[in-house]
């Protein structure tokens, strides 16, 4: 007689997988990577390669030699962490600093919590913030974009738009940026100083649209963050335009787009319900603006996301999905 | 915009391979096995002895309580033995085995195909007839049908909702029934309306069965009280609570029955069985079964007598394909995997699905990546990932608070999970444990 496979229902599967989701996110990062390579040349390739290798090898070594479990490097998550970490670094960072960041991101940010899905904090951001605190000088010296001039090694460094604004804010002449259409255009296209992957808002938005279309992420977190930033900075801007820069500047500058679309939406570290996602997004928006405007760092997206990552388990406890009908009241 | 339910839902590939394949009568085998427990509730009490001659339509096991159902002989012949037989659920069940001799029917049964539109019985007589005929919910739940027709005191039925959704992939038995026996179904609807003392009926049909929608609309042209309601193709549209939400926009509260919102829900196949019982005096001895599968040579719909071995159906319809590694009784989302192909077709068997080796096995489970896709697809607004975690840790109090008992076991969570986590398996365990605790508390 035939021996049949027995299992409980359901007997079919959607065909979705961890790999598919990870590789779709990686695919969505391609436009940003290409723009970055256009502006920073070989630096983009080198930094990304070091970060990716560092992450993947660290995960492999920990799983195979330390935990003695089958390795999961093929699922693409370590690869993704590597790419995201690279996107958060300046292009002229020394190779050993990058490597250190990658090892820290995976070893402390991910594997120490139990690996994929168990981590509380976004591993790439853990790596970045670790480097930012350990190597503040190297981490805040931004190479100028050197479009079509890749061989020019000594293009020098320059401040990011947010750093310029921070400075101007102290002097009370922020309004010089407000009418600067050219600067907004540069920030959308990517021709500004900054981390490798954050410079082009447009390329990041294209990637985000792809992810929403493929249902890898939903609109809730990005819209909540951007909406909050716009509302909050508008209030400040109308209050005193000489000290606070306009909302468009905030939205398109710094790591906000990268953080909003690719870091805050990380599955493991963001809430499980729509309601929770909105709260999480609003929290990130508020903290980002607070740090940018009132804090001592010019940029606060990474810290904002990490802080809200820590709040996520709490959000999950209190924010329940809309249940189907409320229970009968027992009289 | 097509109507649909409000929360969650998935859209698995429909794979309705046997759609529009005309109904055929399945030739009788040499032997049939009729379990006495084909319904929810107490097993029926056996009335026949070994060696006894029976005719088609003869009562062979009697309902043993309010929630129970009569069982009739589906073939004529001799009772060969009364034995414990493994049925589709995988459990041994007491069954009456009849060796088939000829096809002799009781004279009281009207076997003609003539449509009888005049309803002579009074409401109470209809309900008695439905109970007597051993009719149970044929959509798969197998809850005795007459119980649903008796509105409890203090409650009021307002609308009859007929479930012609057939949201399970592959299955087409209800679709074919509506196409070929539409007139009878509509008379059946009128019979049930009369029994309930109401006059509003809605027939919900998923929009992938446009021909059935058109056909029923044409027949009901002169019945303004019967509305055909096309529904969005979305699983689990045919879940009772989802269907009520989609058709009349009311939510049945947690732990309550549809009557709480004035609805009575019956499957189209059940309605057809009621028509046959009331108008033709024919008890429930046969049903329509889809037999299908991707590598099966002849996906088709058959009128099968209750008790015919599933292996006989597969053989007659086209033979078991070489690469079959899993056989499902029912649809792929909620059906049961069979251990034994000789298990009989029972009142609740809506289809037989042959799954290729390619798709038979589950993939290995991975870590939960907390993508929250299970939360998004849950039609009851639950958090499957959390229910699984709580079940693993035996946190029964939390499980109860997280409304684990509301789970309708539709399987959308397991279907969707990118990490292949067996969410529903765990939730079933959690439900069982919490249910036991809740019952012991009541005592």
Boltz contact constraints between the chains, C-beta under 6 A:
constraints:
  - contact:
      token1: [A, 4]
      token2: [B, 326]
      max_distance: 6.0
  - contact:
      token1: [A, 4]
      token2: [B, 327]
      max_distance: 6.0
  - contact:
      token1: [A, 5]
      token2: [B, 325]
      max_distance: 6.0
  - contact:
      token1: [A, 5]
      token2: [B, 326]
      max_distance: 6.0
  - contact:
      token1: [A, 5]
      token2: [B, 360]
      max_distance: 6.0
  - contact:
      token1: [A, 5]
      token2: [B, 361]
      max_distance: 6.0
  - contact:
      token1: [A, 6]
      token2: [B, 337]
      max_distance: 6.0
  - contact:
      token1: [A, 6]
      token2: [B, 339]
      max_distance: 6.0
  - contact:
      token1: [A, 7]
      token2: [B, 337]
      max_distance: 6.0
  - contact:
      token1: [A, 8]
      token2: [B, 425]
      max_distance: 6.0
  - contact:
      token1: [A, 9]
      token2: [B, 334]
      max_distance: 6.0
  - contact:
      token1: [A, 9]
      token2: [B, 335]
      max_distance: 6.0
  - contact:
      token1: [A, 9]
      token2: [B, 411]
      max_distance: 6.0
  - contact:
      token1: [A, 10]
      token2: [B, 333]
      max_distance: 6.0
  - contact:
      token1: [A, 10]
      token2: [B, 411]
      max_distance: 6.0
  - contact:
      token1: [A, 10]
      token2: [B, 414]
      max_distance: 6.0
  - contact:
      token1: [A, 10]
      token2: [B, 415]
      max_distance: 6.0
  - contact:
      token1: [A, 11]
      token2: [B, 328]
      max_distance: 6.0
  - contact:
      token1: [A, 11]
      token2: [B, 332]
      max_distance: 6.0
  - contact:
      token1: [A, 12]
      token2: [B, 12]
      max_distance: 6.0
  - contact:
      token1: [A, 12]
      token2: [B, 332]
      max_distance: 6.0
  - contact:
      token1: [A, 13]
      token2: [B, 415]
      max_distance: 6.0
  - contact:
      token1: [A, 14]
      token2: [B, 415]
      max_distance: 6.0
  - contact:
      token1: [A, 14]
      token2: [B, 416]
      max_distance: 6.0
  - contact:
      token1: [A, 16]
      token2: [B, 418]
      max_distance: 6.0
  - contact:
      token1: [A, 17]
      token2: [B, 418]
      max_distance: 6.0
  - contact:
      token1: [A, 18]
      token2: [B, 366]
      max_distance: 6.0
  - contact:
      token1: [A, 18]
      token2: [B, 369]
      max_distance: 6.0
  - contact:
      token1: [A, 18]
      token2: [B, 418]
      max_distance: 6.0
  - contact:
      token1: [A, 18]
      token2: [B, 419]
      max_distance: 6.0
  - contact:
      token1: [A, 21]
      token2: [B, 418]
      max_distance: 6.0
  - contact:
      token1: [A, 116]
      token2: [B, 367]
      max_distance: 6.0
  - contact:
      token1: [A, 117]
      token2: [B, 367]
      max_distance: 6.0
  - contact:
      token1: [A, 117]
      token2: [B, 368]
      max_distance: 6.0
  - contact:
      token1: [A, 117]
      token2: [B, 369]
      max_distance: 6.0
  - contact:
      token1: [A, 117]
      token2: [B, 370]
      max_distance: 6.0
  - contact:
      token1: [A, 267]
      token2: [B, 369]
      max_distance: 6.0
  - contact:
      token1: [A, 267]
      token2: [B, 370]
      max_distance: 6.0
  - contact:
      token1: [A, 267]
      token2: [B, 371]
      max_distance: 6.0
  - contact:
      token1: [A, 268]
      token2: [B, 369]
      max_distance: 6.0
  - contact:
      token1: [A, 268]
      token2: [B, 370]
      max_distance: 6.0
  - contact:
      token1: [A, 272]
      token2: [B, 372]
      max_distance: 6.0
  - contact:
      token1: [A, 272]
      token2: [B, 375]
      max_distance: 6.0
  - contact:
      token1: [A, 321]
      token2: [B, 375]
      max_distance: 6.0
  - contact:
      token1: [A, 321]
      token2: [B, 381]
      max_distance: 6.0
  - contact:
      token1: [A, 322]
      token2: [B, 381]
      max_distance: 6.0
  - contact:
      token1: [A, 323]
      token2: [B, 381]
      max_distance: 6.0
  - contact:
      token1: [A, 324]
      token2: [B, 7]
      max_distance: 6.0
  - contact:
      token1: [A, 324]
      token2: [B, 380]
      max_distance: 6.0
  - contact:
      token1: [A, 324]
      token2: [B, 381]
      max_distance: 6.0
  - contact:
      token1: [A, 325]
      token2: [B, 251]
      max_distance: 6.0
  - contact:
      token1: [A, 325]
      token2: [B, 253]
      max_distance: 6.0
  - contact:
      token1: [A, 325]
      token2: [B, 254]
      max_distance: 6.0
  - contact:
      token1: [A, 327]
      token2: [B, 254]
      max_distance: 6.0
  - contact:
      token1: [A, 328]
      token2: [B, 253]
      max_distance: 6.0
  - contact:
      token1: [A, 328]
      token2: [B, 255]
      max_distance: 6.0
  - contact:
      token1: [A, 328]
      token2: [B, 256]
      max_distance: 6.0
